[in-house]
Amino acid sequence: MSSELPPKAQVVIIGGGIIGSSIAYYLTQKGLSDVVVLEQGEIGVQGATSTCLGGLRTQFSTAINISFSLISRQVFQGFKNEFGVDPDFRPYGYLFLTTTREQWAVFENTSRLMTEMKVPLELLTPQEVGQRWPFLRFEDLAGGSYTKDDGFYGSIEVLQAFVKKARQGGAVYLERVRVSDVSISGKRVIGVSTAEGYEIRADVVVNAAGPWAGQVAAFAGLELPIGPLKRHLFFTDIFDEIPDVLPMVLDIDSGWYMKREGRGLILGGPAGEKSFSHHVDFDAKEWTANKSIQRVPALERARIIRGWVGHYELTPDHHAAIGTFPELENFILAAGFSGHGFQHAPAAGLVVAELIVDGQVQTADIHPLRPTRFREGNLIYEPICAFQD
């Protein structure tokens, strides 16, 4: 599709996943239709969005992450009316478990913060966990943290809805186009080049390249600590020995998790190396089986029938990076969501569109997420994550 590349656009977005597509949509909603989205693969087939579970949770330890979840949840609640697509919400809830006093203290601090922000959360003793979900082994727990209103959406359906609406608003999507360089003049980006040798001039360039965002930033001469974290997932055969409806259960100490998917289960395996490898490791399957049986003894009778690998776009503090750089004022970053990209995509799209069109952000205070915090050494660590890196 390289022959269809326009010579110029007001905004070029690098990355056609859920973040880039949300930005494209909200730009068109604000009247900016001259938008080109460049996707190195095919929409919904490659990248972090294609393998995400579609979860949205409010249970975070920082106000900015909770705020982004609440903003996005409001969008999803009106999604069918706005997009004409049912996002297929399943209110399963999220249950985080820990065996350590240190992590229990994090749960307690999170509970206080969420109470201040008027977001419901229940702290549970080990015995209360066992009473509510008798299939869980609870004797070794320090406790659990439960948000019943959280759940899951259809990630591909949501992505396709954003893409369709963005296209209807005038945005142009080009697939199988890989950016290979960023052109700069003074303190401004003036365009991008593709691996095929084509150039597009641009007034604004948005780096929404997910796990590849660090590589794209390097094209612009910027050092950005965003890269991939390999994550294994496994799917079981039909398993009816535990309830059909259960919360997403996450062991915060190991990163193991379990989610009902149809009549089977998705089991979260270990985080692997920081690479783009898609190889499913035998050791990862064995680790997942062992962790599963430790927490849910009945899973000893379950059978894993397949596995796959996804990639988180990881930052050192497990928060997204959104904003500009002082040395390149029109090069905007929206990446590094560290496993939270799908659920925070509507909020990210809203704030980036405001930044581009209005020059300031009204929806949320994104200062804590500024890309320069890494060089400043001013990180905002998020410990409530579904992985251990």
Secondary structure as the mmCIF struct_conf table of DSSP 4:
data_model
#
loop_
_struct_conf.conf_type_id
_struct_conf.id
_struct_conf.beg_label_comp_id
_struct_conf.beg_label_asym_id
_struct_conf.beg_label_seq_id
_struct_conf.end_label_comp_id
_struct_conf.end_label_asym_id
_struct_conf.end_label_seq_id
HELX_RH_3T_P HELX_RH_3T_P1 SER A 2 GLU A 4
BEND BEND1 PRO A 7 PRO A 7
STRN STRN1 LYS A 8 ILE A 14
BEND BEND2 GLY A 17 GLY A 17
HELX_RH_AL_P HELX_RH_AL_P1 ILE A 18 GLN A 29
TURN_TY1_P TURN_TY1_P1 LYS A 30 GLY A 31
STRN STRN2 VAL A 35 GLU A 39
BEND BEND3 GLN A 40 GLY A 41
TURN_TY1_P TURN_TY1_P2 ILE A 43 VAL A 45
BEND BEND4 GLN A 46 GLY A 47
TURN_TY1_P TURN_TY1_P3 ALA A 48 ALA A 48
HELX_RH_3T_P HELX_RH_3T_P2 THR A 49 THR A 51
STRN STRN3 GLY A 55 LEU A 56
BEND BEND5 SER A 61 THR A 62
HELX_RH_AL_P HELX_RH_AL_P2 ALA A 63 GLN A 77
TURN_TY1_P TURN_TY1_P4 GLY A 78 GLY A 78
HELX_RH_AL_P HELX_RH_AL_P3 PHE A 79 PHE A 83
BEND BEND6 GLY A 84 GLY A 84
STRN STRN4 ARG A 90 ARG A 90
STRN STRN5 TYR A 94 THR A 98
BEND BEND7 THR A 99 THR A 100
HELX_RH_AL_P HELX_RH_AL_P4 ARG A 101 GLU A 116
TURN_TY1_P TURN_TY1_P5 MET A 117 LYS A 118
STRN STRN6 GLU A 122 LEU A 124
HELX_RH_AL_P HELX_RH_AL_P5 PRO A 126 ARG A 132
TURN_TY1_P TURN_TY1_P6 PRO A 134 PHE A 135
BEND BEND8 LEU A 136 LEU A 136
TURN_TY1_P TURN_TY1_P7 GLU A 139 ASP A 140
BEND BEND9 ALA A 142 ALA A 142
STRN STRN7 GLY A 143 THR A 147
TURN_TY1_P TURN_TY1_P8 LYS A 148 ASP A 149
STRN STRN8 GLY A 151 PHE A 152
HELX_RH_AL_P HELX_RH_AL_P6 SER A 155 GLN A 168
TURN_TY1_P TURN_TY1_P9 GLY A 169 GLY A 170
STRN STRN9 VAL A 172 GLU A 175
BEND BEND10 ARG A 176 ARG A 176
STRN STRN10 VAL A 179 SER A 185
TURN_TY1_P TURN_TY1_P10 GLY A 186 LYS A 187
STRN STRN11 ARG A 188 THR A 194
TURN_TY1_P TURN_TY1_P11 ALA A 195 GLU A 196
BEND BEND11 GLY A 197 GLY A 197
STRN STRN12 GLU A 199 ASN A 207
HELX_RH_3T_P HELX_RH_3T_P3 GLY A 210 TRP A 212
HELX_RH_AL_P HELX_RH_AL_P7 ALA A 213 PHE A 219
TURN_TY1_P TURN_TY1_P12 ALA A 220 GLY A 221
STRN STRN13 GLY A 227 THR A 236
BEND BEND12 ASP A 237 ASP A 237
BEND BEND13 GLU A 241 ILE A 242
BEND BEND14 ASP A 244 VAL A 245
STRN STRN14 MET A 248 ASP A 251
TURN_TY1_P TURN_TY1_P13 ILE A 252 SER A 254
STRN STRN15 TYR A 257 GLU A 261
TURN_TY1_P TURN_TY1_P14 GLY A 262 ARG A 263
STRN STRN16 GLY A 264 ALA A 271
BEND BEND15 LYS A 274 SER A 275
HELX_LH_PP_P HELX_LH_PP_P1 HIS A 279 ASP A 281
HELX_RH_AL_P HELX_RH_AL_P8 PHE A 282 ARG A 295
HELX_RH_3T_P HELX_RH_3T_P4 PRO A 297 ARG A 301
STRN STRN17 ILE A 304 LEU A 314
TURN_TY1_P TURN_TY1_P15 PRO A 316 ASP A 317
BEND BEND16 HIS A 318 HIS A 318
STRN STRN18 ALA A 321 PHE A 325
TURN_TY1_P TURN_TY1_P16 PRO A 326 GLU A 327
STRN STRN19 LEU A 328 ALA A 335
TURN_TY1_P TURN_TY1_P17 SER A 338 GLY A 339
HELX_RH_AL_P HELX_RH_AL_P9 GLY A 341 VAL A 357
TURN_TY1_P TURN_TY1_P18 ASP A 358 ASP A 358
BEND BEND17 GLY A 359 GLN A 360
BEND BEND18 THR A 363 ALA A 364
HELX_RH_3T_P HELX_RH_3T_P5 HIS A 367 LEU A 369
TURN_TY1_P TURN_TY1_P19 PRO A 371 THR A 372
HELX_RH_AL_P HELX_RH_AL_P10 ARG A 373 GLU A 376
TURN_TY1_P TURN_TY1_P20 GLY A 377 GLY A 377
BEND BEND19 ALA A 386 ALA A 386
#
